[in-house]
Amino acid sequence: MHNVEHEAANKRFLIQDNGDIAAVMTYVISSPELYIIDHTLVENAYRGQGLGDELIKAMVEYARENGIKILPLCPFAKGRFERISEYTDVLHH
């Protein structure tokens, strides 16, 4: 398990490795109650370790704590939300 940081000022969740960004997920604030995931990137050297899933999990937890719904536009996030049924409580319909 990695340390996922939420940089609210930069509208992103990220995982760093010795100061380098290993994975990052960015979002757009559509309204105070709706965040849109627009991009997820895992650097090649870190692929296959589940970092993208950790980013989504962190954002889902943040959304639950703050009464936010998520609209996953990026293909990676969209696919995860379609497959992981326990995320439906924060999915924007």
N, C-alpha and C positions, 0 to 999 in steps of 0.2 A: 504494500500500500504506500502510495506516495503522498506528499504534502501538496494539496491543491490550494492555491492562493486565489482569492477573489480580488481583483483590482477593479473596484467599482468605478473609479475615475476613468479608467480605460475601457470599461465595459467588457471585461474578459475574465475568464477563469484560466489559470495556467499551472503547469507543473514544470519546475526547474530542476536541472541537474548540474550542480557545481556552477551556478550562475548562468548557464545556458538554458534557453527555453526548449524543453523536450516536447511539450504539447500545449496547445492553446485553443480555446474556444471563445469566440466573440459573439456578442449579442447586441441588439438594438432595443432600446426602450420605446415601445409603441405607445404605452400609457403606463401609469404607475402600477397597474394590475396586469400588464401584458408585456412580456419580454420575448423577443424573436431571436432564436439562435440562427445566425447567418453564416457561420464558418467554423469548422473544426479542422485543426491541422496537427498531425503527429509527425515529428521529424523522422526521416527514414531509419535512423539508427535506433529509434525507440519503438518502432512498429511491432505489433504482436504481443505487447505487454499489457494491453487493456487500459492504456492511458486515456484514450477517448472515452471509455466507459466511466472512468473515475471522474473525468470532467463533467460528464452529464449527471452522474450521481450527485456531485457537489452542487450543481445548479438546481437539481430537483429538490434537494434538501433546503437550499436557500429559498426557493420558490414556496415551499411548504411553510417555512418559518415566517414568510413575509406576505402571504396571501396573493401570490403572483401566479398567473397562468403562463405557460410556455407554448410558443408556436415554433416548432422546429422546421426551419426552411432548408437548412443544409442537408444534403442527402444522407450523411452519416447519422446525424441526430434524428432525422425523420425515420430512418430504418430502425433505430434503437427504440424510439417511442412506439413504433408499430409492433415491435416484438416483445417489449417488456411491459406486461399488463399492469404491474404495480405503479407505473408512472402515469396512468390515465387520470389520476386525481389532479394533476397539475397541467394536463394537456389542454390547450385551448381548442374548443370545438367550434 
